[in-house]
Amino acid sequence: MGKEWDIVEVLRHSRHDWLNKLQLIKGNLDLNRIDRAKAVIDEIVIEAQHETKLSNIHMPMFAALLLKSNWENPSFKLEYEVLLDSEAIKIDDAGMTNWTNSFFLCLNQSIEQFQDNHLSITIEPQSDGVRFFFDFCGIIINKELIEKFLAETTIDVVVKDFTEKELTIEVFGKSSLT
């Protein structure tokens, strides 16, 4: 997950994703499933809006991590949502990115491979910082590793729910003045 991506690799992956989406639309149109084709287009529009909001939260390292995550983490599918447009709220981009990257590594080691594993991240900018909600749904086979990771973390993490099939945590990044 520490791979450096050059522009050609990013464009290659992005082009591949777009071709898959276009083929999905074309396939549904060929099958005369107009409603499903429209739904796919609506999903693409929503995803693009979230990418725009993510790019605008003034956390370029964190945004890059999330944008390339589905290319680097085959064990789970990542979705994210930014609830509000950020108004230049500054938090520790490197710190949040490093923690999230470590969490992804821990999660990859703790879940059953080749299953229907999903991680949803909701990003909620607030006046005094940014609240991040991590909601995992899938098959957790090593709860102890996640518990150890969460116990040793140096950032403000609140565990909301933790079972063999679900993990919900909240992380708050306080605003910095710089």
C-alpha atoms as a printed R data frame, in Angstrom:
    type eleno elety resid chain resno       x       y       z
1   ATOM     1    CA   MET     A     1   0.000   0.000   0.000
2   ATOM     2    CA   GLY     A     2   3.002   2.323   0.129
3   ATOM     3    CA   LYS     A     3   3.390   2.195  -3.655
4   ATOM     4    CA   GLU     A     4   4.166   5.432  -5.432
5   ATOM     5    CA   TRP     A     5   1.775   5.941  -8.317
6   ATOM     6    CA   ASP     A     6   2.950   7.719 -11.437
7   ATOM     7    CA   ILE     A     7   0.519   9.591 -13.658
8   ATOM     8    CA   VAL     A     8   0.442   6.845 -16.311
9   ATOM     9    CA   GLU     A     9  -0.594   4.195 -13.748
10  ATOM    10    CA   VAL     A    10  -3.292   6.452 -12.312
11  ATOM    11    CA   LEU     A    11  -4.685   7.190 -15.758
12  ATOM    12    CA   ARG     A    12  -4.556   3.501 -16.723
13  ATOM    13    CA   HIS     A    13  -6.567   2.484 -13.639
14  ATOM    14    CA   SER     A    14  -8.980   5.384 -14.046
15  ATOM    15    CA   ARG     A    15  -9.526   4.583 -17.733
16  ATOM    16    CA   HIS     A    16 -10.154   0.924 -16.848
17  ATOM    17    CA   ASP     A    17 -12.776   1.960 -14.248
18  ATOM    18    CA   TRP     A    18 -14.503   4.280 -16.729
19  ATOM    19    CA   LEU     A    19 -14.569   1.627 -19.441
20  ATOM    20    CA   ASN     A    20 -16.168  -0.810 -16.976
21  ATOM    21    CA   LYS     A    21 -18.838   1.761 -16.150
22  ATOM    22    CA   LEU     A    22 -19.508   2.516 -19.812
23  ATOM    23    CA   GLN     A    23 -19.768  -1.215 -20.581
24  ATOM    24    CA   LEU     A    24 -22.273  -1.575 -17.739
25  ATOM    25    CA   ILE     A    25 -24.394   1.227 -19.199
26  ATOM    26    CA   LYS     A    26 -24.086  -0.141 -22.746
27  ATOM    27    CA   GLY     A    27 -24.934  -3.683 -21.620
28  ATOM    28    CA   ASN     A    28 -28.068  -2.502 -19.857
29  ATOM    29    CA   LEU     A    29 -29.097  -0.437 -22.881
30  ATOM    30    CA   ASP     A    30 -28.506  -3.442 -25.174
31  ATOM    31    CA   LEU     A    31 -30.798  -5.481 -22.915
32  ATOM    32    CA   ASN     A    32 -33.355  -2.640 -23.057
33  ATOM    33    CA   ARG     A    33 -32.989  -2.131 -19.312
34  ATOM    34    CA   ILE     A    34 -33.255   1.644 -19.559
35  ATOM    35    CA   ASP     A    35 -34.087   2.149 -15.876
36  ATOM    36    CA   ARG     A    36 -30.992   0.204 -14.787
37  ATOM    37    CA   ALA     A    37 -28.786   2.158 -17.245
38  ATOM    38    CA   LYS     A    38 -30.153   5.419 -15.806
39  ATOM    39    CA   ALA     A    39 -29.490   4.140 -12.272
40  ATOM    40    CA   VAL     A    40 -25.869   3.368 -13.193
41  ATOM    41    CA   ILE     A    41 -25.493   6.884 -14.596
42  ATOM    42    CA   ASP     A    42 -26.987   8.340 -11.400
43  ATOM    43    CA   GLU     A    43 -24.499   6.276  -9.326
44  ATOM    44    CA   ILE     A    44 -21.617   7.603 -11.444
45  ATOM    45    CA   VAL     A    45 -22.784  11.200 -10.928
46  ATOM    46    CA   ILE     A    46 -23.011  10.723  -7.150
47  ATOM    47    CA   GLU     A    47 -19.576   9.095  -7.056
48  ATOM    48    CA   ALA     A    48 -18.097  12.006  -9.046
49  ATOM    49    CA   GLN     A    49 -19.695  14.511  -6.656
50  ATOM    50    CA   HIS     A    50 -18.114  12.730  -3.685
51  ATOM    51    CA   GLU     A    51 -14.739  12.677  -5.466
52  ATOM    52    CA   THR     A    52 -15.051  16.442  -5.992
53  ATOM    53    CA   LYS     A    53 -15.904  17.067  -2.337
54  ATOM    54    CA   LEU     A    54 -13.083  14.773  -1.228
55  ATOM    55    CA   SER     A    55 -10.643  16.677  -3.418
56  ATOM    56    CA   ASN     A    56 -11.813  19.951  -1.862
57  ATOM    57    CA   ILE     A    57 -11.330  19.104   1.841
58  ATOM    58    CA   HIS     A    58  -7.726  20.352   1.770
59  ATOM    59    CA   MET     A    59  -6.265  16.955   2.646
60  ATOM    60    CA   PRO     A    60  -4.477  15.934  -0.577
61  ATOM    61    CA   MET     A    61  -2.625  12.941   0.904
62  ATOM    62    CA   PHE     A    62  -5.813  11.577   2.502
63  ATOM    63    CA   ALA     A    63  -7.806  12.159  -0.692
64  ATOM    64    CA   ALA     A    64  -5.169  10.341  -2.765
65  ATOM    65    CA   LEU     A    65  -5.241   7.391  -0.347
66  ATOM    66    CA   LEU     A    66  -9.021   7.019  -0.678
67  ATOM    67    CA   LEU     A    67  -9.093   7.618  -4.431
68  ATOM    68    CA   LYS     A    68  -6.618   4.794  -5.112
69  ATOM    69    CA   SER     A    69  -7.742   2.494  -2.303
70  ATOM    70    CA   ASN     A    70  -9.903   0.185  -4.418
71  ATOM    71    CA   TRP     A    71  -6.907  -0.364  -6.709
72  ATOM    72    CA   GLU     A    72  -4.655  -1.304  -3.767
73  ATOM    73    CA   ASN     A    73  -6.983  -3.127  -1.348
74  ATOM    74    CA   PRO     A    74  -8.504  -6.155  -3.026
75  ATOM    75    CA   SER     A    75  -9.797  -7.486   0.318
76  ATOM    76    CA   PHE     A    76 -12.522  -4.869   0.716
77  ATOM    77    CA   LYS     A    77 -14.421  -2.366  -1.389
78  ATOM    78    CA   LEU     A    78 -14.159   1.210  -0.185
79  ATOM    79    CA   GLU     A    79 -16.907   3.790  -0.555
80  ATOM    80    CA   TYR     A    80 -16.749   7.273   0.886
81  ATOM    81    CA   GLU     A    81 -19.042  10.226   1.304
82  ATOM    82    CA   VAL     A    82 -18.260  13.821   2.202
83  ATOM    83    CA   LEU     A    83 -21.343  15.287   3.859
84  ATOM    84    CA   LEU     A    84 -20.592  18.992   3.507
85  ATOM    85    CA   ASP     A    85 -18.313  21.146   1.425
86  ATOM    86    CA   SER     A    86 -15.346  22.098   3.541
87  ATOM    87    CA   GLU     A    87 -14.529  25.722   4.147
88  ATOM    88    CA   ALA     A    88 -10.739  25.446   4.492
89  ATOM    89    CA   ILE     A    89 -10.804  23.416   7.699
90  ATOM    90    CA   LYS     A    90  -7.218  22.395   8.340
91  ATOM    91    CA   ILE     A    91  -6.369  19.188  10.131
92  ATOM    92    CA   ASP     A    92  -3.217  17.060  10.128
93  ATOM    93    CA   ASP     A    93  -3.361  15.553   6.634
94  ATOM    94    CA   ALA     A    94  -0.237  13.409   7.073
95  ATOM    95    CA   GLY     A    95  -1.336  12.142  10.489
96  ATOM    96    CA   MET     A    96  -4.830  11.181   9.338
97  ATOM    97    CA   THR     A    97  -3.476   9.637   6.137
98  ATOM    98    CA   ASN     A    98  -0.876   7.567   7.999
99  ATOM    99    CA   TRP     A    99  -3.443   6.380  10.541
100 ATOM   100    CA   THR     A   100  -5.964   5.464   7.821
101 ATOM   101    CA   ASN     A   101  -3.293   3.650   5.811
102 ATOM   102    CA   SER     A   102  -2.314   1.672   8.937
103 ATOM   103    CA   PHE     A   103  -5.984   0.914   9.585
104 ATOM   104    CA   PHE     A   104  -6.372  -0.372   6.008
105 ATOM   105    CA   LEU     A   105  -3.315  -2.624   6.485
106 ATOM   106    CA   CYS     A   106  -4.700  -3.939   9.783
107 ATOM   107    CA   LEU     A   107  -8.129  -4.493   8.235
108 ATOM   108    CA   ASN     A   108  -6.620  -6.365   5.265
109 ATOM   109    CA   GLN     A   109  -4.846  -8.709   7.703
110 ATOM   110    CA   SER     A   110  -7.951  -9.178   9.859
111 ATOM   111    CA   ILE     A   111 -10.666 -10.029   7.357
112 ATOM   112    CA   GLU     A   112 -11.454 -13.092   5.298
113 ATOM   113    CA   GLN     A   113 -10.176 -12.698   1.766
114 ATOM   114    CA   PHE     A   114 -12.409 -13.054  -1.296
115 ATOM   115    CA   GLN     A   115 -15.595 -12.251   0.595
116 ATOM   116    CA   ASP     A   116 -18.131  -9.441   0.262
117 ATOM   117    CA   ASN     A   117 -16.243  -6.998   2.520
118 ATOM   118    CA   HIS     A   118 -17.162  -3.304   2.426
119 ATOM   119    CA   LEU     A   119 -15.736  -0.267   4.179
120 ATOM   120    CA   SER     A   120 -17.676   2.973   4.109
121 ATOM   121    CA   ILE     A   121 -16.077   6.219   5.270
122 ATOM   122    CA   THR     A   122 -18.274   9.208   5.986
123 ATOM   123    CA   ILE     A   123 -16.428  12.523   6.306
124 ATOM   124    CA   GLU     A   124 -18.226  15.274   8.144
125 ATOM   125    CA   PRO     A   125 -16.407  18.638   8.321
126 ATOM   126    CA   GLN     A   126 -17.377  20.608  11.421
127 ATOM   127    CA   SER     A   127 -16.458  24.043  12.746
128 ATOM   128    CA   ASP     A   128 -13.731  22.667  15.038
129 ATOM   129    CA   GLY     A   129 -12.397  19.822  12.876
130 ATOM   130    CA   VAL     A   130 -13.469  16.846  10.824
131 ATOM   131    CA   ARG     A   131 -15.353  13.769  12.038
132 ATOM   132    CA   PHE     A   132 -14.645  10.503  10.199
133 ATOM   133    CA   PHE     A   133 -16.982   7.514  10.504
134 ATOM   134    CA   PHE     A   134 -15.502   4.161   9.434
135 ATOM   135    CA   ASP     A   135 -18.151   1.478   8.966
136 ATOM   136    CA   PHE     A   136 -16.931  -1.988   7.970
137 ATOM   137    CA   CYS     A   137 -19.272  -4.826   7.034
138 ATOM   138    CA   GLY     A   138 -17.862  -8.235   6.158
139 ATOM   139    CA   ILE     A   139 -16.143 -11.183   7.790
140 ATOM   140    CA   ILE     A   140 -13.605 -10.363  10.505
141 ATOM   141    CA   ILE     A   141 -11.426 -13.373  11.327
142 ATOM   142    CA   ASN     A   142  -8.883 -11.674  13.626
143 ATOM   143    CA   LYS     A   143 -10.650  -9.337  16.056
144 ATOM   144    CA   GLU     A   144  -7.613  -9.356  18.350
145 ATOM   145    CA   LEU     A   145  -5.406  -7.686  15.740
146 ATOM   146    CA   ILE     A   146  -7.937  -4.878  15.278
147 ATOM   147    CA   GLU     A   147  -8.394  -4.513  19.045
148 ATOM   148    CA   LYS     A   148  -4.614  -4.225  19.473
149 ATOM   149    CA   PHE     A   149  -4.389  -1.637  16.692
150 ATOM   150    CA   LEU     A   150  -7.193   0.459  18.171
151 ATOM   151    CA   ALA     A   151  -5.758   0.202  21.703
152 ATOM   152    CA   GLU     A   152  -2.342   1.425  20.541
153 ATOM   153    CA   THR     A   153  -3.564   4.301  18.383
154 ATOM   154    CA   THR     A   154  -2.551   7.824  19.317
155 ATOM   155    CA   ILE     A   155  -5.537   9.581  17.802
156 ATOM   156    CA   ASP     A   156  -9.039  10.102  19.156
157 ATOM   157    CA   VAL     A   157 -10.956   6.911  18.201
158 ATOM   158    CA   VAL     A   158 -14.339   5.841  19.564
159 ATOM   159    CA   VAL     A   159 -15.499   2.288  18.854
160 ATOM   160    CA   LYS     A   160 -19.268   2.322  18.266
161 ATOM   161    CA   ASP     A   161 -19.817  -1.335  17.313
162 ATOM   162    CA   PHE     A   162 -17.486  -4.330  16.951
163 ATOM   163    CA   THR     A   163 -18.562  -7.889  16.089
164 ATOM   164    CA   GLU     A   164 -17.288 -10.624  13.785
165 ATOM   165    CA   LYS     A   165 -19.267  -9.034  10.938
166 ATOM   166    CA   GLU     A   166 -19.172  -5.324  11.652
167 ATOM   167    CA   LEU     A   167 -16.852  -2.624  12.906
168 ATOM   168    CA   THR     A   168 -17.969   0.963  13.343
169 ATOM   169    CA   ILE     A   169 -15.546   3.565  14.637
170 ATOM   170    CA   GLU     A   170 -15.484   7.337  14.839
171 ATOM   171    CA   VAL     A   171 -12.316   9.398  14.514
172 ATOM   172    CA   PHE     A   172 -12.162  13.108  15.179
173 ATOM   173    CA   GLY     A   173  -9.445  15.274  13.668
174 ATOM   174    CA   LYS     A   174  -9.202  18.598  15.474
175 ATOM   175    CA   SER     A   175  -8.703  21.718  13.430
176 ATOM   176    CA   SER     A   176  -5.210  23.171  13.428
177 ATOM   177    CA   LEU     A   177  -4.636  26.887  13.093
178 ATOM   178    CA   THR     A   178  -2.025  26.598  10.350
